[in-house]
Amino acid sequence: MNYYSTNQSAPVVSLREAVVKGLAPDKGLYMPESIPHLPEVFFDEIGRFGLITIARTVARAFFGEDIPQTKLDEIVADTLNFDIPLVKVEDGIYALELFHGPTFAFKDVGARFMARMLSYFVQEQRQEEVKVLVATSGDTGSAVANGFLGVKGIRVFVLYPSGKVSDIQEAQFTTLGKNIVALEIDGTFDDCQALVKSAFMDEELNLQMNLTSANSINVARFLPQSFYYFYAYAQLARQGISTDVILSVPSGNLGNLTAGLFAKRMGLPVKRFIAANNRNDVFREYLQSGKYTPRPSVQTIANAMDVGSPSNFERILNLYGHSHEAISKDISGYRFSDEEIQSAIKGVYKGSNYLLDPHGACAYLALKKGRKASEAGIFLATAHPAKFKETVESCIAKEIEIPKGLGAFMKQKKQSYPLPRNFAAFKKALINLS
Ligand SMILES: *Cc1c(COP(=O)(O)O)cnc(C)c1O
């Protein structure tokens, strides 16, 4: 399958090129030329299938022409070496727990898949080392760094805003060493993202090295996220619930939500989506008014959603032919303050003995607000609450346990390169550290 740019002024490319390049030369985002519709029998039977079977079916539909089936099946199984259970929280409200992977956040799925797919392409072509650039507001960096750790032919540069990620998040990408380099930027997440974008536009740098992105703009990262929407639905179908299913997605760069919209386009019989925003709510504003006004992000306790200019917005526009009417028919949006998120964590813990992280809490709130009584609602629990230990503990006034795998990161020594938010300095560092 070929991939075209959302800006429509770059040539179409193969999957390999789309994955290796990340961003199209006209600054657009790559989209698959067609979105395969899965057969009806697949949906009739879906309750019988497990995560790997479902993910392989979806993966083959997109990538089957470009990667041999045994290899693709292997990539899928290696990626999903953890479960994604659906847990009932209240009547009609379920959490899709996406945090059982190695870095305890949903980005493990996309990052692990992309690392394996990119490594396949690099090895197949015996290509020079590829440099992966990734800007992170917290969880992307850890998922990408761990997903790529020790993978041959690839060096990863993680750019993160100094002082704006939690200690645990920081430890997950600054302590790894090997082929992982952490760049600590004196700025915001948007500054980090802007530096990455500038690097891709810099001719000299691109002549010197093979650069690619592992942000959710990369098709190999965002498309695999559709796997678990099917699996979430399957787990409800197994219980005999298959109509009026709605999904609430805690949204930042909109990569996760876009993958859900792709799943719907592939035939997944979900009714509609809810986009949950924190105070960075440019997408909710767009849904409401049809006007899109990106602006600098503000800091919240759901910091992985602190995005003022969501990169996958272009993909959503493209998917719906730029029709605000069509988009707002499928998606409604809500926003919540830090105080509302905190009181949801407290309330749900008290009422249902279920511990939310701030991102999942935001999606839970949006579901509570937007769900009709007849609907079965799933919210995406995108991170383990222990990743936001201090915040969560202050809500429930109780200490929580850190899972073993998470605590292990904290014992290692931090290694990062501090940099100003300045392209020339960043470029020099990239060259020196390559
Ligand atoms: C990245 C992230 C989000 C936002 O996902 P997008 O795909 O950027 O919209 C939500 N929750 C957590 C925990 C995250 O790490």
Ligand as a Chemical Component Dictionary entry (heavy atoms), coordinates in Angstrom:
data_LIG
# 
_chem_comp.id                   LIG 
_chem_comp.type                 NON-POLYMER 
_chem_comp.pdbx_formal_charge   0 
_chem_comp.three_letter_code    LIG 
# 
loop_
_chem_comp_atom.comp_id 
_chem_comp_atom.atom_id 
_chem_comp_atom.alt_atom_id 
_chem_comp_atom.type_symbol 
_chem_comp_atom.charge 
_chem_comp_atom.model_Cartn_x 
_chem_comp_atom.model_Cartn_y 
_chem_comp_atom.model_Cartn_z 
_chem_comp_atom.pdbx_ordinal 
LIG C1 C1 C 0 0.491  10.576 25.052 1  
LIG C2 C2 C 0 -0.527 10.341 26.079 2  
LIG C3 C3 C 0 -1.857 10.763 25.900 3  
LIG C4 C4 C 0 -2.287 11.517 24.667 4  
LIG O1 O1 O 0 -2.293 10.707 23.518 5  
LIG P1 P1 P 0 -2.266 11.353 22.060 6  
LIG O2 O2 O 0 -2.178 10.218 21.116 7  
LIG O3 O3 O 0 -1.073 12.257 21.992 8  
LIG O4 O4 O 0 -3.538 12.131 21.915 9  
LIG C5 C5 C 0 -2.771 10.456 26.889 10 
LIG N1 N1 N 0 -2.404 9.808  28.018 11 
LIG C6 C6 C 0 -1.146 9.406  28.227 12 
LIG C7 C7 C 0 -0.807 8.722  29.490 13 
LIG C8 C8 C 0 -0.163 9.652  27.274 14 
LIG O5 O5 O 0 1.082  9.255  27.484 15 
# 
loop_
_chem_comp_bond.comp_id 
_chem_comp_bond.atom_id_1 
_chem_comp_bond.atom_id_2 
_chem_comp_bond.value_order 
_chem_comp_bond.pdbx_ordinal 
LIG C1 C2 SING 1  
LIG C2 C3 SING 2  
LIG C2 C8 DOUB 3  
LIG C3 C4 SING 4  
LIG C3 C5 DOUB 5  
LIG C4 O1 SING 6  
LIG O1 P1 SING 7  
LIG P1 O2 DOUB 8  
LIG P1 O3 SING 9  
LIG P1 O4 SING 10 
LIG C5 N1 SING 11 
LIG N1 C6 DOUB 12 
LIG C6 C7 SING 13 
LIG C6 C8 SING 14 
LIG C8 O5 SING 15 
# 
